[in-house]
Protein backbone atom coordinates (compact mmCIF):
# COMPACT_ATOMS: atom_id res chain seq x y z
CA UNK A 1 0.00 0.00 0.00
CA UNK A 2 2.76 2.43 0.93
CA UNK A 3 4.35 2.47 -2.51
CA UNK A 4 0.97 3.05 -4.13
CA UNK A 5 0.23 6.08 -1.94
CA UNK A 6 3.65 7.58 -2.64
CA UNK A 7 3.30 6.76 -6.35
CA UNK A 8 -0.13 8.38 -6.52
CA UNK A 9 1.16 11.48 -4.77
CA UNK A 10 4.18 11.68 -7.08
CA UNK A 11 2.00 11.26 -10.18
CA UNK A 12 -0.48 13.95 -9.12
CA UNK A 13 2.27 16.31 -8.00
CA UNK A 14 3.90 15.96 -11.41
CA UNK A 15 0.62 16.86 -13.11
CA UNK A 16 -0.02 20.00 -11.03
CA UNK A 17 1.43 23.42 -11.81
CA UNK A 18 3.86 24.64 -9.15
CA UNK A 19 1.32 27.35 -8.24
CA UNK A 20 -1.28 24.80 -7.07
CA UNK A 21 -1.21 23.57 -3.47
CA UNK A 22 -2.06 19.89 -3.00
CA UNK A 23 -4.19 19.37 0.11
CA UNK A 24 -4.69 15.75 1.17
CA UNK A 25 -8.22 15.16 2.44
CA UNK A 26 -7.55 12.74 5.28
CA UNK A 27 -11.02 12.37 6.78
CA UNK A 28 -11.69 8.66 7.47
CA UNK A 29 -8.00 7.96 6.74
CA UNK A 30 -6.00 6.31 9.57
CA UNK A 31 -2.94 8.12 10.84
CA UNK A 32 -0.56 5.43 9.57
CA UNK A 33 -1.61 6.25 5.98
CA UNK A 34 -1.29 9.95 6.74
CA UNK A 35 2.28 9.26 7.86
CA UNK A 36 2.95 7.58 4.51
CA UNK A 37 1.61 10.62 2.72
CA UNK A 38 3.81 12.82 4.90
CA UNK A 39 6.84 10.73 4.02
CA UNK A 40 5.90 11.20 0.36
CA UNK A 41 6.04 14.96 0.83
CA UNK A 42 2.49 15.98 1.82
CA UNK A 43 2.39 18.77 4.41
CA UNK A 44 -1.23 19.93 4.00
CA UNK A 45 -3.98 17.76 5.48
CA UNK A 46 -7.72 18.50 5.54
CA UNK A 47 -10.30 17.24 8.01
CA UNK A 48 -14.04 17.84 8.30
CA UNK A 49 -14.75 16.77 11.90
CA UNK A 50 -13.34 18.64 14.87
CA UNK A 51 -13.12 15.71 17.34
CA UNK A 52 -11.55 13.32 14.83
CA UNK A 53 -9.02 15.97 13.84
CA UNK A 54 -8.08 16.61 17.47
CA UNK A 55 -7.25 12.94 18.09
CA UNK A 56 -5.27 12.67 14.85
CA UNK A 57 -3.30 15.79 15.65
CA UNK A 58 -2.40 14.31 19.04
CA UNK A 59 -1.17 11.12 17.33
CA UNK A 60 0.84 13.09 14.76
CA UNK A 61 2.32 15.74 17.03
CA UNK A 62 5.84 14.51 16.24
CA UNK A 63 5.31 15.91 12.72
CA UNK A 64 5.46 19.63 13.54
CA UNK A 65 5.37 21.15 10.06
CA UNK A 66 1.87 19.97 9.04
CA UNK A 67 -0.59 22.66 7.99
CA UNK A 68 -4.14 21.70 9.02
CA UNK A 69 -7.13 22.70 6.89
CA UNK A 70 -10.77 22.51 8.02
CA UNK A 71 -13.19 21.76 5.16
CA UNK A 72 -16.42 20.71 6.88
CA UNK A 73 -19.54 22.67 7.76
CA UNK A 74 -18.60 24.59 10.91
CA UNK A 75 -21.19 24.87 13.66
CA UNK A 76 -21.02 27.93 15.92
CA UNK A 77 -20.41 25.85 19.04
CA UNK A 78 -17.31 24.28 17.41
CA UNK A 79 -15.85 27.56 16.19
CA UNK A 80 -13.45 28.07 19.10
CA UNK A 81 -12.05 24.54 18.81
CA UNK A 82 -11.63 24.98 15.04
CA UNK A 83 -9.52 28.09 15.65
CA UNK A 84 -7.38 26.22 18.15
CA UNK A 85 -6.77 23.24 15.86
CA UNK A 86 -6.64 24.56 12.29
CA UNK A 87 -4.42 26.95 10.33
CA UNK A 88 -6.94 27.28 7.49
CA UNK A 89 -10.75 27.20 7.45
CA UNK A 90 -11.98 26.76 3.87
CA UNK A 91 -15.67 26.51 4.71
CA UNK A 92 -16.71 29.86 6.19
CA UNK A 93 -20.19 29.71 4.69
CA UNK A 94 -22.27 32.54 6.19
CA UNK A 95 -21.86 35.94 7.82
CA UNK A 96 -22.86 34.74 11.30
CA UNK A 97 -20.07 32.15 11.48
CA UNK A 98 -17.56 34.65 10.05
CA UNK A 99 -18.44 37.18 12.74
CA UNK A 100 -18.29 34.51 15.46
CA UNK A 101 -14.84 33.38 14.27
CA UNK A 102 -13.69 37.01 14.18
CA UNK A 103 -14.76 37.61 17.80
CA UNK A 104 -13.17 34.38 19.01
CA UNK A 105 -9.98 34.98 17.01
CA UNK A 106 -9.60 38.33 18.77
CA UNK A 107 -10.01 36.66 22.16
CA UNK A 108 -7.56 33.88 21.31
CA UNK A 109 -5.02 36.18 19.69
CA UNK A 110 -5.02 34.27 16.40
CA UNK A 111 -5.49 35.39 12.80
CA UNK A 112 -6.78 32.34 10.90
CA UNK A 113 -6.55 32.01 7.14
CA UNK A 114 -10.04 31.54 5.72
CA UNK A 115 -11.90 31.05 2.46
CA UNK A 116 -15.50 32.07 1.86
CA UNK A 117 -17.63 29.16 0.63
CA UNK A 118 -19.81 30.16 -2.30
CA UNK A 119 -22.50 28.36 -4.30
CA UNK A 120 -22.47 29.39 -7.95
CA UNK A 121 -25.55 27.21 -8.57
CA UNK A 122 -28.35 26.53 -6.07
CA UNK A 123 -27.63 23.32 -4.15
CA UNK A 124 -29.74 22.23 -1.17
CA UNK A 125 -27.06 19.71 -0.14
CA UNK A 126 -24.32 22.29 0.40
CA UNK A 127 -23.71 25.26 2.65
CA UNK A 128 -22.40 28.55 1.38
CA UNK A 129 -23.37 31.97 0.12
CA UNK A 130 -25.20 32.40 -3.15
CA UNK A 131 -23.33 34.99 -5.21
CA UNK A 132 -25.77 37.85 -4.58
CA UNK A 133 -25.76 37.12 -0.83
CA UNK A 134 -21.97 37.15 -0.68
CA UNK A 135 -21.71 40.44 -2.55
CA UNK A 136 -24.26 41.96 -0.16
CA UNK A 137 -22.27 40.76 2.88
CA UNK A 138 -18.84 41.98 1.77
CA UNK A 139 -19.06 45.24 3.70
CA UNK A 140 -19.79 43.36 6.94
CA UNK A 141 -17.10 40.75 6.16
CA UNK A 142 -14.58 43.55 5.68
CA UNK A 143 -15.11 44.42 9.37
CA UNK A 144 -13.86 40.94 10.40
CA UNK A 145 -10.34 42.25 10.91
CA UNK A 146 -9.05 39.22 12.84
CA UNK A 147 -9.73 36.89 9.91
CA UNK A 148 -7.30 36.71 7.02
CA UNK A 149 -9.85 36.27 4.23
CA UNK A 150 -7.79 34.76 1.42
CA UNK A 151 -10.25 33.80 -1.30
CA UNK A 152 -13.17 31.59 -2.27
CA UNK A 153 -14.01 27.90 -1.89
CA UNK A 154 -16.62 26.10 -3.97
CA UNK A 155 -17.96 22.58 -4.54
CA UNK A 156 -20.10 22.04 -7.67
CA UNK A 157 -23.42 20.22 -7.21
CA UNK A 158 -23.28 16.45 -7.76
CA UNK A 159 -24.19 15.05 -11.15
CA UNK A 160 -22.99 17.84 -13.44
CA UNK A 161 -21.16 17.09 -16.68
CA UNK A 162 -17.63 18.41 -17.23
CA UNK A 163 -18.79 21.50 -19.12
CA UNK A 164 -21.11 22.57 -16.32
CA UNK A 165 -18.45 21.85 -13.68
CA UNK A 166 -15.97 23.99 -15.62
CA UNK A 167 -18.58 26.76 -15.81
CA UNK A 168 -18.94 26.67 -12.01
CA UNK A 169 -15.17 26.91 -11.53
CA UNK A 170 -14.79 29.69 -14.11
CA UNK A 171 -17.62 31.70 -12.52
CA UNK A 172 -15.91 31.30 -9.15
CA UNK A 173 -12.69 32.72 -10.59
CA UNK A 174 -14.59 35.65 -12.13
CA UNK A 175 -16.36 36.32 -8.82
CA UNK A 176 -12.99 36.42 -7.08
CA UNK A 177 -11.75 38.96 -9.64
CA UNK A 178 -14.90 41.04 -9.15
CA UNK A 179 -14.44 41.09 -5.36
CA UNK A 180 -10.74 41.82 -5.73
CA UNK A 181 -11.50 44.82 -7.96
CA UNK A 182 -13.54 46.39 -5.13
CA UNK A 183 -10.29 46.75 -3.14
CA UNK A 184 -11.54 45.86 0.33
CA UNK A 185 -9.01 46.43 3.09
CA UNK A 186 -9.54 43.10 4.89
CA UNK A 187 -10.69 40.84 2.06
CA UNK A 188 -8.05 39.38 -0.24
CA UNK A 189 -8.73 37.13 -3.23
CA UNK A 190 -5.40 35.34 -3.46
CA UNK A 191 -6.77 31.78 -3.50
CA UNK A 192 -9.38 29.60 -5.13
CA UNK A 193 -9.94 26.38 -3.18
CA UNK A 194 -11.72 24.18 -5.70
CA UNK A 195 -11.37 20.77 -7.23
CA UNK A 196 -11.62 17.31 -5.69
CA UNK A 197 -10.58 13.85 -6.88
CA UNK A 198 -13.11 13.69 -9.72
CA UNK A 199 -12.77 17.20 -11.10
CA UNK A 200 -9.48 18.70 -9.94
CA UNK A 201 -8.03 18.90 -13.46
CA UNK A 202 -11.00 21.05 -14.54
CA UNK A 203 -10.47 23.22 -11.46
CA UNK A 204 -6.78 23.69 -12.19
CA UNK A 205 -7.59 24.75 -15.76
CA UNK A 206 -10.05 27.29 -14.36
CA UNK A 207 -7.46 28.80 -12.01
CA UNK A 208 -7.60 26.83 -8.75
CA UNK A 209 -4.71 27.54 -6.39
CA UNK A 210 -5.63 24.76 -3.93
CA UNK A 211 -7.08 21.33 -4.74
CA UNK A 212 -8.55 19.07 -2.04
CA UNK A 213 -7.85 15.44 -2.94
CA UNK A 214 -8.81 12.39 -0.92
CA UNK A 215 -9.90 9.25 -2.81
CA UNK A 216 -7.35 9.65 -5.60
CA UNK A 217 -4.56 9.70 -2.99
CA UNK A 218 -5.77 7.27 -0.35
CA UNK A 219 -8.22 5.05 -2.25
CA UNK A 220 -11.84 4.50 -1.28
CA UNK A 221 -12.55 5.01 2.39
CA UNK A 222 -15.05 3.09 4.45
N, C-alpha and C positions, 0 to 999 in steps of 0.2 A: 504493500500500500504506500509506503513512504516514497519510493521512487516515483510512483504515479502522481502523488501530490506535487512533488518537486518538479516533475516533468510538466505537469499541467501549468504550474505557476510560471515556469520558464517559457513555455509556449505562448501563454497569454501576454506575459511581460514583453516578449519579442514583438508581439503584434500591436502593442499600444504605443502611441507617440510618447515621447519623454515627458510631455506636458500633462499627461493623464495619470492621476493617482489611483493605484489599485487598492481598493479596500476589500478585505476578505470578510464576508458575512459569515460569522462563526456561530450564529444561533443554532442550537441543537447539535453543535459539533463538540466532541469531547476535547479536553485540554491537551491530550497527547497528540491529537491531529493538529491542533493549533501550534504546538511546539514544532511539529514537522514543517508547517508553513513558515514559522519564524526562521527555522534553520535554512529554509529556501529563500529567505530574504524579505518575507512579509513583515511589515511593522505597523500596519493599519488594520485593526480588527473592529468589526461592527456587531453590536448586540441589540436586541429589541426588548429584552426583559431585564428590569433593574436587578431583581434578586439573583437571577442566574448569572448576570454579569459580575455582581459583587463576589460570588463564590469563585468564579473563574479568575478574576483578578487576584484574589488571595492565593490561588494555586499557582499563578504565573508571576508572582511578585519578584521572582529572581530575574525576570526579563524586563529591565527598567525602561527600555526605550520604546515600548509599545505606545502608540497613539490609539485611544479608545473612542469609537464613534457610536452614538446612540441613534438608531434608525426606526424605533417603534413609536406608536402613538403614546404621547407622554401625558399622563394624568396629573392634575394639579398637585395631588397629595404625594406624588413621587418626584416632584420637580427638584426639591432640595437634594435628594439622594442622587439624582441624575447629574446635578452640578458637581457633586463631590466625586463622582466616579468617572465622568466622561470629559474628554477634551473638546469634542465636537458633538453638537446636537443637530442632526440633519432634518428633524421632523417637527420643527416649530410650526404648528399648523393653524393657529388662530391668535388673535390679539390678546385674549385673556391669558393664555399660557406664556406668551412673550412678556407681558407685563409682570406676571408672577415670577418668571425666571430673572427678570431685570431686578426686581426688588430683592430676591434671595441672593443674587450674585453680588449685589451691593453689600449685603449683610455678611456674606462669606468672604468678601474680598477677592472674588474671581472675575475673570472676563472671558466667558466661554465663547468659542467660535460656533456660530449657528448658521443654518440655512432655513429659509422660509419655504414651507411645503405648499406647492400650488397645484391646482387641478385645472389643466387646460380644457378638458372636457368634463361634463358632469359625471360623477361616479359615486353612487351611494355606498360603495364598499371601501372608500378611502377618505381619510381626513384631508384637510387642506383648504386654503383659500381658493375660491374661484377668482379669476383674473380681476374682475371689477371690484370684488371685495378687497383684494390685496391693494389695489391702487388707492382705494378709499382709506385704507388703514395706514398708509405709508407715513403720514404726518405723525400719527401716534407712535408708530414703530420707531421713528427717528428720535423720539424722546427716551427710548430704551438704551441709555448711554453706557450701561454696564455689559451689554451684549455686543459682541463683535459680529454684526450681521455681514456674512461673507458672500451670499448668493442665494440661489434657488435650488430646491429639490423637487423632482416630480417623478411620479410612477404612472405610466399610461394605464387606462382601463384594460382588463383582461379581454382577450379575444379579438384584438385589432389586427389587421394585416400590416405588413411592413411599411406600406406607404402611409397609413394612418399613424402608426407609431412614429415614423420619421417626422410627420407633420406636428405631432405633439412636442417632440424634442426641439424642432426648429422654432415653434411658437414660444417655447420656454426660453430659448436663447434670445429671441427678439424682445420678449418681455423684460429679460435682464438688461438688455441694451436700453430699452425705454426707461426703466427705473434708474439706470446709471446716468442717463442724460439729464435727469432731474437734479443731480448733484446734491443729494442729501448728505448732511454732515456725518451721520452715524449709520448709514446704510451703504455698504459696498456691494458691488456685483462682480466679484473676482472669480466666483466658482459656480459651476453647474453640476450638481450631484444628480446624475441620471444615467440609467443603463444598468441592467441586471444580466444574469447569465444568458437569457434568451434574446436580448436585444441590445447588448452593450456596444456592438459594432455600429449599429445605427446611431446610438447616442454619441459615440466618439465622432462619427462623421458630422453630426449636428453641433458639435462643439463642447461636449462634456469635458469637464476637468477632473471629475471623480466618478469612477464606476464602482458599483457595489456588487461583488460577485461571490456567490455561495456555492450553488450546485456544481458549477463548472470547475470549481477548485476542489471541493471536498466530496463530490458525488452526492447521490440522493441521501437525504437525511430521513430519519424515522418520522 
